[in-house]
Structure formats: structure tokens, C-alpha cells
């Protein structure tokens, strides 16, 4: 329970790098056999545009959301690549009472807190992932498009190495690059807005009344590909009888 609370808090307000500084989400639940301390766990993934961005957001999120969460520890799930700080940055909260230990070759910090101890790895490795994979679900009504998206999300969340960072895995406000307003990096994707069909160049068939988008971030191209496939197969299985007219994708300059 508390591992999931910590994970969900840590990955909150992280739908898009455009406005949140990172994209984050729960990847999967872990059994006690899969965690360093033999307790149930939750794996999370955090994505940023570059290593500088990761180094800024990761210690802040862990410090505010895992260090503070009752019973929760924080361990690195990746090795290699550039490193980001965990205990290396958070140990100072111990005000000199913190203790470093070497356990099976990894450096662990024990930081005293009122509950007892906060235990965490010194740092985490990173990988170059893939952000912003997406599919668009074109439906005959708002209800049917959303129901179809929920079915796709359920299938896609079973693929390891990926997250769907938007609320419930779905984003209703898919965007295009740029805007007529200065300083706006992204704006409403008018070509896919049903209410603008008569006022702008549209990409929607006449029977489409609503579009939902699913954005995918993954640790590799293959992971994003597998996640995309799972979603498409789930939507195809639903078919037109459930209001799915077409499956599309956003194109952001290649």
C-alpha cells in the first residue's frame, strides 16, 4: 500500500516535459523477490529531455515524495550510463547523523527520520529512452472513444519498460507543435478537433465525433513498439461495432 502511495506521489504532475519538467509514471508492481530488501515494491520510470533535467527532478521528487512516505525505501532500478543522485543528495537531511553502508557492492544510505530510517541507494544509472510515442483513437462518440482508449490502456500497461504518463494513460488534448501565440511551444491539434471541422483543415472522417490520444514513453524503441502494438491489437479487437472508426498517430516533424 505505502510503496504504491509513494510511487504515485513521486510521479504526480509529470504528464509532459513541456509543462512539468519530466514525464513519469508507475511501470509495474514488484514482488518481494524482486526488491533489494525483500518487501513488495513498485517500479517507476522518469523521463526528461536530457541528463541535466533528470539530475534536477529525480532528487527533488524522491526527497519530497519517498523520503516523506511512511515505511518507503528507494532503490535504483538501472545501472550504467550517466548517474543521477539519490542518497548522494538526500543524505544531508540526516544533518550529520546519516550512515553509509556497502551492501553487496552497492552504496546504501541510512537516514534517520522520526519513524525510524529512510534507506536509499547512493545513485541510479540511466538509459537513453524513447519519449512521445503515440496513437490517436478516432471514435463515433465521446463515450465510445474513451471506452476504447481505456481498453487499449489496459493492454498497454502490461508491457514492461513503458509508461503512459497522462491521466489514466489518456490525453484528450493532443497537441501540435507551435502556436500563433508567442511563447507557446504546443497548442491544440486543430486538425483533430471535431468542433473545428468546418473552420479548419481537418483530418477527421465525417463520422468521427471524438478523438483520444495515448502517449507512450519507454526505455527502448522495442519497448515502445511492443506497447504500441498491444494497444492497436486491443483496439482492432473492439472494432467499428464499439465505435472505433480509425487509429491514427500524431506527426511532429518526423
C-alpha positions, 0 to 999 in steps of 0.5 A: 500500500505505502510503496504504491502511495509513494510511487504515485506521489513521486510521479504526480504532475509529470504528464509532459516535459513541456509543462512539468519538467519530466514525464513519469509514471508507475511501470509495474508492481514488484514482488518481494523477490524482486526488491533489494530488501525483500518487501513488495515494491513498485517500479517507476520510470522518469523521463526528461529531455536530457541528463541535466533535467533528470539530475534536477527532478529525480532528487527533488521528487524522491526527497519530497515524495519517498523520503516523506512516505511512511515505511518507503525505501528507494532503490535504483532500478538501472545501472550504467550510463550517466548517474543521477543522485539519490542518497548522494543528495538526500543524505544531508537531511540526516544533518550529520547523523546519516550512515553509509553502508556497502551492501553487496557492492552497492552504496546504501544510505541510512537516514534517520527520520522520526519513524525510524530510517529512510534507506536509499541507494547512493545513485541510479544509472540511466538509459537513453529512452524513447519519449512521445510515442503515440496513437490517436483513437478516432471514435463515433462518440465521446463515450465510445472513444474513451471506452476504447482508449481505456481498453487499449490502456489496459493492454498497454500497461502490461508491457514492461519498460513503458509508461503512459504518463497522462491521466489514466494513460489518456490525453484528450488534448493532443497537441501540435507543435507551435502556436500563433501565440508567442511563447507557446511551444504546443497548442491544440491539434486543430486538425483533430478537433471535431468542433473545428471541422468546418473552420479548419483543415481537418483530418477527421472522417465525417463520422468521427465525433471524438478523438483520444490520444495515448502517449507512450514513453519507454526505455527502448524503441522495442519497448515502445513498439511492443506497447504500441502494438498491444494497444492497436491489437486491443483496439482492432479487437473492439472494432467499428461495432464499439465505435472505433472508426480509425487509429491514427498517430500524431506527426511532429516533424518526423 
